[in-house]
């Protein structure tokens, strides 16, 4: 009752074992396990049969020698099975363990047949079972070995029985011949089936290993993908999310599983198949721009969504477009400003001469008006020139908290600013910056905030802090007056929603911050207010 544990030698050309290959160690272990279980069941049934036989013979007062021998054989079988179980549990499985099964099964069958009637024993079929078990374990070789052992064992039992008989029973000889022929046929058939079982088992084991390796490789590829990947079932519920998807959304995979795909990526279920599209998605990390493609899974039982976070890429593209636009405007502004400055200086000088010649008369008033408007125009032209060609910052270690306090003190002399309550959350933080230019940034931001909150009698807040080692200055107002569609344009030159505004203040602020190697962000809504966050370089 045993399967081949011969060495599986596979050529490099084929992963499938040859017909002579035996079972691998794990396969042999499984076969030995089933053989042990089967032997235990058969032994228990034999013991039950003998017990019923003894119960039927209630006239006997004590057990015969044959009965004792039968139960002794059953006990030996249990002991052998127990030893096999211990060896299997310890992993000590090899060819030796398989070959030992054959003589034991033949001996057990011969002993049972001998004590239960010899050639006419109802348990003579056990020899056939031992041949089948040997073929299952060791293929053709096991079938041959089982046949030799069974034929020899059966012949010895019959020979012993015939040696003590008074005459030769021809019918008994015929039954012995039939039994030996049956053993031969069973050996041929079981050997063939066992060999096919070994070959098929080896092939299946190889394919199982290949499938397992392919599955591991696939899982590693999916985990290592920089792109997010989601799959859904036929009902549109998320069935899988890879680690990149967790990182992009900021949500663990278990929290996404079972949710509708449209809840995570709106419009994904109805998106065109196989085409690249973009979607804006709200996540715990904020609004993201995703580039994604949606493909049906094989068989149409669900969808595969592959996506990337394009938020930073689109921001950089927008920033590059703005810089290019600013460069064009800067060149144009510089040329116009240069052409305007000289005539403007001449006009102002002439107006001053007219004012001095017409002292006390109407012409003096008009001349001074010209001078005043010329000064305003000159200041505007100077602003254009600074925007086009800003002076490089003179970087030095600077206490941002001191610059903020000085700027607030300066602005409190402005009646429009003095009426607005200002909260100061200022920590001692230093940065490499130009104090004068940073002060100009703060003046622009604080004045804009004060103008925004005056109608609603709102409030301002100034924060100086270090965020992850980055010096940060924040100016917040409670108005939240910047419309969502204006957030992407407020740093453009000449863009302003304020009445009388030049549209240069915030553009100048961004130019100064970028010249410092820093970054400025803005967010605004009526619920949360408007927040400008300026990040500078640390010392």
CORHU-V689569 format. One record per residue. N is the residue number from 1. RES is the residue in one small letter. SS is DSSP state (~ for helix, > for strand, _ for the rest). PHI is phi in radians with two decimals (* if undefined). OMEGA is omega in degrees with one decimal (NA if undefined). Layout:
n-><N;N>
res-><RES;RES>
ss-><SS;SS>
phi-><PHI;PHI>
omega-><OMEGA;OMEGA>
//
This chain:
n-><1;2;3;4;5;6;7;8;9;10;11;12;13;14;15;16;17;18;19;20;21;22;23;24;25;26;27;28;29;30;31;32;33;34;35;36;37;38;39;40;41;42;43;44;45;46;47;48;49;50;51;52;53;54;55;56;57;58;59;60;61;62;63;64;65;66;67;68;69;70;71;72;73;74;75;76;77;78;79;80;81;82;83;84;85;86;87;88;89;90;91;92;93;94;95;96;97;98;99;100;101;102;103;104;105;106;107;108;109;110;111;112;113;114;115;116;117;118;119;120;121;122;123;124;125;126;127;128;129;130;131;132;133;134;135;136;137;138;139;140;141;142;143;144;145;146;147;148;149;150;151;152;153;154;155;156;157;158;159;160;161;162;163;164;165;166;167;168;169;170;171;172;173;174;175;176;177;178;179;180;181;182;183;184;185;186;187;188;189;190;191;192;193;194;195;196;197;198;199;200;201;202;203;204;205;206;207;208;209;210;211;212;213;214;215;216;217;218;219;220;221;222;223;224;225;226;227;228;229;230;231;232;233;234;235;236;237;238;239;240;241;242;243;244;245;246;247;248;249;250;251;252;253;254;255;256;257;258;259;260;261;262;263;264;265;266;267;268;269;270;271;272;273;274;275;276;277;278;279;280;281;282;283;284;285;286;287;288;289;290;291;292;293;294;295;296;297;298;299;300;301;302;303;304;305;306;307;308;309;310;311;312;313;314;315;316;317;318;319;320;321;322;323;324;325;326;327;328;329;330;331;332;333;334;335;336;337;338;339;340;341;342;343;344;345;346;347;348;349;350;351;352;353;354;355;356;357;358;359;360;361;362;363;364;365;366;367;368;369;370;371;372;373;374;375;376;377;378;379;380;381;382;383;384;385;386;387;388;389;390;391;392;393;394;395;396;397;398;399;400;401;402;403;404;405;406;407;408;409;410;411;412;413;414;415;416;417;418;419;420;421;422;423;424;425;426;427;428;429;430;431;432;433;434;435;436;437;438;439;440;441;442;443;444;445;446;447;448;449;450;451;452;453;454;455;456;457;458;459;460;461;462;463;464;465;466;467;468;469;470;471;472;473;474;475;476;477;478;479;480;481;482;483;484;485;486;487;488;489;490;491;492;493;494;495;496;497;498;499;500;501;502;503;504;505;506;507;508;509;510;511;512;513;514;515;516;517;518;519;520;521;522;523;524;525;526;527;528;529;530;531;532;533;534;535;536;537;538;539>
res-><x;x;x;x;x;x;x;x;x;x;x;x;x;x;x;x;x;x;x;x;x;x;x;x;x;x;x;x;x;x;x;x;x;x;x;x;x;x;x;x;x;x;x;x;x;x;x;x;x;x;x;x;x;x;x;x;x;x;x;x;x;x;x;x;x;x;x;x;x;x;x;x;x;x;x;x;x;x;x;x;x;x;x;x;x;x;x;x;x;x;x;x;x;x;x;x;x;x;x;x;x;x;x;x;x;x;x;x;x;x;x;x;x;x;x;x;x;x;x;x;x;x;x;x;x;x;x;x;x;x;x;x;x;x;x;x;x;x;x;x;x;x;x;x;x;x;x;x;x;x;x;x;x;x;x;x;x;x;x;x;x;x;x;x;x;x;x;x;x;x;x;x;x;x;x;x;x;x;x;x;x;x;x;x;x;x;x;x;x;x;x;x;x;x;x;x;x;x;x;x;x;x;x;x;x;x;x;x;x;x;x;x;x;x;x;x;x;x;x;x;x;x;x;x;x;x;x;x;x;x;x;x;x;x;x;x;x;x;x;x;x;x;x;x;x;x;x;x;x;x;x;x;x;x;x;x;x;x;x;x;x;x;x;x;x;x;x;x;x;x;x;x;x;x;x;x;x;x;x;x;x;x;x;x;x;x;x;x;x;x;x;x;x;x;x;x;x;x;x;x;x;x;x;x;x;x;x;x;x;x;x;x;x;x;x;x;x;x;x;x;x;x;x;x;x;x;x;x;x;x;x;x;x;x;x;x;x;x;x;x;x;x;x;x;x;x;x;x;x;x;x;x;x;x;x;x;x;x;x;x;x;x;x;x;x;x;x;x;x;x;x;x;x;x;x;x;x;x;x;x;x;x;x;x;x;x;x;x;x;x;x;x;x;x;x;x;x;x;x;x;x;x;x;x;x;x;x;x;x;x;x;x;x;x;x;x;x;x;x;x;x;x;x;x;x;x;x;x;x;x;x;x;x;x;x;x;x;x;x;x;x;x;x;x;x;x;x;x;x;x;x;x;x;x;x;x;x;x;x;x;x;x;x;x;x;x;x;x;x;x;x;x;x;x;x;x;x;x;x;x;x;x;x;x;x;x;x;x;x;x;x;x;x;x;x;x;x;x;x;x;x;x;x;x;x;x;x;x;x;x;x;x;x;x;x;x;x;x;x;x;x;x;x;x;x;x;x;x;x;x;x;x;x;x;x;x;x;x;x>
ss-><_;_;_;_;_;_;_;_;_;_;_;_;_;_;_;_;_;_;_;_;_;_;_;_;~;~;~;~;~;~;~;~;~;~;~;~;~;~;~;~;~;~;~;~;~;~;~;~;~;~;~;~;~;~;~;~;_;_;_;_;_;_;_;_;~;~;~;~;~;~;~;~;~;~;~;~;~;~;~;~;~;~;~;~;~;~;~;~;~;~;_;_;_;_;~;~;~;~;~;~;~;~;~;~;~;~;~;~;~;~;~;~;~;~;~;_;_;~;~;~;_;_;_;_;~;~;~;~;~;~;~;~;~;~;~;~;~;~;~;~;~;~;~;~;~;~;~;~;~;~;~;~;~;~;~;~;~;~;~;~;~;~;~;_;_;_;_;_;_;~;~;~;~;~;~;~;~;~;~;~;~;~;~;~;~;~;~;~;~;~;~;~;~;~;~;~;~;~;~;~;~;~;~;~;~;~;~;~;~;~;~;~;~;~;~;~;~;~;~;~;~;~;~;~;_;_;_;>;>;>;>;>;_;_;_;_;>;>;>;>;>;_;~;~;~;~;~;~;~;_;_;_;~;~;~;~;_;_;_;>;~;~;~;~;_;_;_;_;_;_;_;_;>;_;_;_;>;>;>;>;>;>;>;_;_;>;>;>;>;>;>;>;>;>;>;>;_;~;~;~;_;_;>;>;>;>;>;>;>;_;~;~;~;~;~;~;~;~;~;~;~;~;~;~;~;~;~;~;~;~;~;~;~;~;~;~;~;~;~;~;~;~;~;~;~;~;~;~;~;~;~;~;~;~;~;~;~;_;_;_;_;~;~;~;~;~;~;~;~;~;~;~;~;~;~;~;~;~;~;~;~;~;~;~;~;~;~;~;_;_;_;_;_;_;_;>;>;>;>;~;~;~;~;~;~;~;~;~;~;~;~;_;_;_;~;~;~;~;_;_;>;>;>;>;>;>;_;_;_;>;>;>;>;_;~;~;~;~;~;~;~;~;~;~;~;~;~;~;~;~;~;~;~;~;_;_;_;_;>;>;>;>;>;>;>;>;>;_;_;>;>;>;>;>;>;>;>;_;_;_;_;_;_;~;~;~;_;_;_;_;_;_;_;_;_;_;_;_;_;_;_;_;_;_;~;~;~;~;~;~;~;~;~;~;~;_;_;_;>;>;>;>;>;>;>;_;_;_;>;>;>;>;>;>;>;_;_;_;_>
phi-><*;-2.46;-1.96;-1.09;-1.91;-1.12;-1.07;-1.47;-1.76;-1.80;-1.27;-1.20;-1.46;-2.51;-1.48;-1.70;-1.08;-1.30;-1.14;-1.59;-1.31;-1.67;-1.22;-1.26;-1.00;-1.07;-1.16;-1.08;-1.09;-1.13;-1.16;-1.09;-1.07;-1.15;-1.10;-1.11;-1.10;-1.10;-1.06;-1.08;-1.14;-1.09;-1.06;-1.13;-1.12;-1.09;-1.06;-1.12;-1.11;-1.13;-1.10;-1.13;-1.09;-1.15;-1.10;-1.17;-1.64;-1.27;-1.33;-1.38;-1.50;-2.49;-1.31;-1.41;-1.10;-1.13;-1.10;-1.08;-1.11;-1.08;-1.18;-1.13;-1.13;-1.10;-1.09;-1.09;-1.11;-1.12;-1.10;-1.08;-1.12;-1.11;-1.09;-1.04;-1.07;-1.12;-1.13;-1.12;-1.14;-1.38;1.40;-1.55;-2.11;-2.87;-1.05;-1.04;-1.08;-1.29;-1.18;-1.11;-1.09;-1.14;-1.09;-1.14;-1.13;-1.13;-1.08;-1.08;-1.11;-1.09;-1.16;-1.09;-1.12;-1.08;-1.48;-2.06;2.18;1.20;-1.08;-1.74;-1.15;-1.18;-1.75;-1.10;-1.11;-1.08;-1.08;-1.15;-1.13;-1.15;-1.15;-1.09;-1.08;-1.11;-1.17;-1.10;-1.32;-2.16;1.17;-1.08;-1.06;-1.13;-1.12;-1.10;-1.10;-1.13;-1.12;-1.04;-1.12;-1.15;-1.10;-1.14;-1.09;-1.16;-1.11;-1.11;-1.09;-1.16;-1.04;-1.06;-1.18;-1.25;-1.15;-1.74;-1.46;-1.32;-2.56;-1.52;-1.54;-1.10;-1.12;-1.13;-1.09;-1.09;-1.13;-1.15;-1.07;-1.07;-1.10;-1.16;-1.10;-1.07;-1.09;-1.11;-1.11;-1.10;-1.11;-1.11;-1.14;-1.16;-1.09;-1.09;-1.10;-1.09;-1.12;-1.11;-1.11;-1.10;-1.13;-1.15;-1.10;-1.11;-1.11;-1.13;-1.10;-1.10;-1.18;-1.13;-1.11;-1.09;-1.14;-1.12;-1.13;-1.15;-1.13;-1.08;-1.08;-1.09;-1.12;-1.13;-1.09;-1.11;-1.18;-1.48;-1.06;-1.29;-1.52;-1.29;-2.42;-2.21;-2.15;-2.28;-1.48;-1.12;-1.70;1.47;-1.64;-1.13;-1.96;-2.75;-2.47;-1.46;-1.01;-1.12;-1.11;-1.06;-1.18;-1.16;-1.44;1.26;-2.27;-1.14;-0.99;-1.03;-1.28;-1.58;-1.09;1.58;-1.36;-1.16;-1.06;-1.22;-1.23;-1.53;-2.20;-0.97;1.45;-1.19;-1.13;-1.61;-1.20;-1.04;-1.39;1.34;-1.97;-1.42;-2.34;-2.15;-2.40;-1.63;-2.25;-1.53;-2.33;-1.01;-1.53;1.88;-1.35;-2.10;-1.82;-1.90;-1.73;-2.47;-2.34;-2.04;-2.27;-1.18;-1.28;-0.99;1.50;1.29;-1.61;2.16;-2.26;-2.03;-2.06;-1.97;-2.54;-2.27;-1.48;-1.76;-1.01;-1.17;-1.10;-1.17;-1.12;-1.13;-1.07;-1.10;-1.14;-1.15;-1.08;-1.13;-1.12;-1.12;-1.12;-1.12;-1.10;-1.13;-1.12;-1.08;-1.10;-1.13;-1.11;-1.09;-1.14;-1.12;-1.08;-1.12;-1.24;-1.48;-1.05;-1.13;-1.08;-1.15;-1.12;-1.15;-1.10;-1.15;-1.09;-1.14;-1.14;-1.13;-1.14;-1.10;-1.13;-1.29;-1.28;-1.82;-1.02;1.50;-1.76;-1.08;-1.16;-1.12;-1.13;-1.18;-1.15;-1.19;-1.09;-1.12;-1.09;-1.12;-1.20;-1.14;-1.11;-1.12;-1.15;-1.14;-1.13;-1.14;-1.10;-1.10;-1.13;-1.04;-1.14;-1.14;-1.15;-1.27;-2.32;-1.18;-1.19;-1.14;-1.22;-1.63;-1.31;-2.77;-1.01;-2.36;-1.41;-1.13;-1.10;-1.20;-1.10;-1.12;-1.13;-1.11;-1.15;-1.11;-1.11;-1.15;-1.29;-1.17;-1.36;-1.50;-0.99;-1.17;-1.52;-1.10;-1.41;-1.79;-1.21;-2.16;-1.64;-2.00;-2.00;-2.01;-1.88;-1.24;-2.26;-1.95;-2.60;-1.52;-2.77;-1.68;-1.03;-1.13;-1.25;-1.11;-1.10;-1.11;-1.06;-1.11;-1.05;-1.08;-1.16;-1.21;-1.16;-1.05;-1.13;-1.10;-1.11;-1.22;-1.62;-1.02;-1.08;-1.75;0.91;-1.50;-2.46;-2.07;-2.53;-2.04;-2.15;-2.14;-2.72;-2.03;-1.85;0.96;1.43;-1.82;-1.07;-2.32;-2.11;-2.11;-2.11;-2.13;-2.28;-1.46;-1.29;1.03;-1.59;-1.49;-1.19;-0.98;-1.26;-1.64;-1.06;-1.42;-2.09;-1.18;-1.63;-1.30;-1.09;1.24;-1.66;-2.73;-1.75;-1.44;-1.19;1.46;-1.34;-1.50;1.37;-1.86;-1.05;-1.23;-1.11;-1.15;-1.02;-1.13;-1.08;-1.16;-1.09;-1.18;-1.12;-1.49;1.33;-1.80;-2.61;-2.18;-2.12;-2.46;-2.44;-2.73;-2.80;-1.04;-1.36;-1.84;1.51;-1.91;-2.26;-1.81;-2.08;-1.92;-1.95;-2.03;-1.47;-1.31;-1.10>
omega-><-167.3;179.1;-168.8;174.1;177.5;-177.9;178.1;-178.3;-178.4;177.2;179.3;-176.3;-175.2;178.0;-175.7;-179.5;176.3;-177.2;179.8;-177.5;178.0;179.7;174.3;-177.4;178.3;179.8;178.3;179.7;179.2;-179.0;177.0;178.7;180.0;178.0;179.0;178.2;-179.4;179.5;179.4;-179.8;-179.2;179.7;179.4;178.2;178.6;179.0;178.3;178.8;178.6;179.7;178.2;178.1;179.2;179.0;179.4;178.6;-172.2;-178.6;-178.2;-178.0;-178.6;-177.7;175.0;177.9;178.3;178.9;-179.8;179.4;179.9;-179.9;175.5;178.4;178.7;177.9;178.4;178.0;177.9;179.3;178.9;178.6;178.6;178.9;177.6;179.8;178.9;179.6;178.5;179.7;179.2;179.3;-179.3;-176.2;178.4;-179.5;-178.6;179.8;-179.6;-178.2;179.4;-177.1;-172.0;179.7;179.7;-179.5;178.7;178.6;179.3;179.9;-179.7;-178.7;179.7;-179.9;-178.0;-175.6;-177.9;173.7;177.1;-174.8;-179.2;179.3;176.5;-178.4;179.7;179.6;-179.2;175.2;178.5;179.5;-179.8;177.2;-179.8;179.1;178.8;179.5;179.1;-177.9;-168.5;174.5;-175.6;179.4;178.3;178.9;178.8;179.7;178.2;178.8;179.8;-179.1;-178.4;-179.9;179.4;-179.9;-179.5;179.3;178.6;178.9;-178.7;179.1;176.6;-178.3;-178.1;-179.0;-179.8;-178.6;-179.7;-179.3;-178.5;179.5;-177.4;178.9;178.4;178.7;178.2;179.3;178.8;178.1;178.1;-179.2;-179.3;176.3;178.0;177.9;179.5;-179.4;179.0;179.4;179.9;-177.8;-178.3;177.8;178.7;-179.6;179.2;178.7;177.5;178.5;179.1;-178.8;-179.7;178.9;178.2;179.1;179.0;178.7;179.0;179.4;177.4;176.8;178.7;179.7;179.0;178.7;178.7;178.5;177.8;179.3;179.8;179.8;178.6;179.0;-179.1;-179.9;-176.2;-179.1;174.9;178.7;174.8;-179.6;175.2;170.4;178.1;176.4;-176.6;-178.6;177.4;178.6;-177.2;-179.5;180.0;174.7;-178.8;-177.8;179.0;177.0;177.0;-178.0;-178.3;-176.8;-175.3;-177.7;177.6;-176.5;-179.2;-180.0;178.7;-175.3;178.9;177.6;176.4;179.2;179.6;175.9;-178.8;176.1;-177.7;177.2;-176.5;-176.8;-179.2;-177.7;176.6;-177.4;174.7;179.2;180.0;178.9;177.0;178.9;171.6;-172.8;174.8;-179.4;173.8;177.7;-177.5;-179.5;179.7;171.8;-177.9;167.1;-171.9;172.2;-176.6;-177.9;176.4;173.8;-179.6;-179.1;178.9;-177.7;177.3;-176.1;172.6;-179.2;176.4;-173.7;176.2;176.2;-178.5;-173.9;-177.9;178.7;179.5;177.6;179.6;178.3;178.1;179.6;178.4;176.5;179.6;180.0;178.5;178.0;179.0;-180.0;178.2;178.6;-179.4;179.2;179.1;-179.3;-179.7;179.3;-179.9;-178.6;179.9;-179.7;-177.3;-172.8;-176.8;176.6;-178.9;177.8;179.3;179.2;-178.5;179.2;179.4;-179.7;177.6;178.4;177.9;-179.3;-179.7;178.8;-176.9;-178.8;176.6;-177.8;179.5;-177.6;178.1;-179.2;178.9;-179.7;178.9;175.2;178.5;179.3;-178.0;179.4;175.6;177.2;179.0;178.4;178.3;177.9;178.2;178.6;179.0;176.5;176.2;-178.9;178.1;177.9;-177.8;-178.7;-178.6;177.7;179.3;-179.0;175.6;-171.9;177.6;175.7;-173.2;174.8;-178.2;-179.9;178.8;179.0;-179.9;-179.5;177.9;-179.7;178.3;178.5;178.8;-176.3;-179.1;174.3;177.0;-177.5;-178.5;-179.1;-175.7;-177.6;-176.1;176.7;-177.2;174.3;179.2;172.6;-168.3;176.2;178.8;-177.2;178.8;177.8;173.0;-175.8;173.4;-173.7;-178.1;-178.9;176.2;176.8;177.1;176.5;-178.8;179.9;179.8;-177.8;-177.4;178.4;177.3;179.9;179.8;177.8;-178.0;-173.8;-176.8;-178.6;-176.5;-177.0;-178.3;-175.7;179.4;173.3;177.0;-178.3;170.6;-175.4;174.7;-178.1;-177.8;178.7;-179.4;177.0;-173.7;173.9;-179.9;174.6;-177.1;171.2;-173.6;-173.7;-176.6;-169.2;-178.8;-179.3;-179.2;-178.2;179.8;-175.1;-178.0;-175.0;-170.4;178.3;177.5;176.4;175.5;174.8;179.6;172.7;-179.1;179.6;179.8;179.7;-179.6;-177.5;-179.0;-173.2;-177.4;175.3;176.8;178.2;-178.9;178.8;179.7;-178.6;179.5;176.4;176.5;-176.0;-178.5;-176.6;178.0;177.9;177.6;171.7;-176.4;171.0;179.4;-177.7;-174.2;-178.1;180.0;-178.1;170.2;-178.7;-178.8;178.8;-178.2;180.0;176.7;178.6;NA>
//
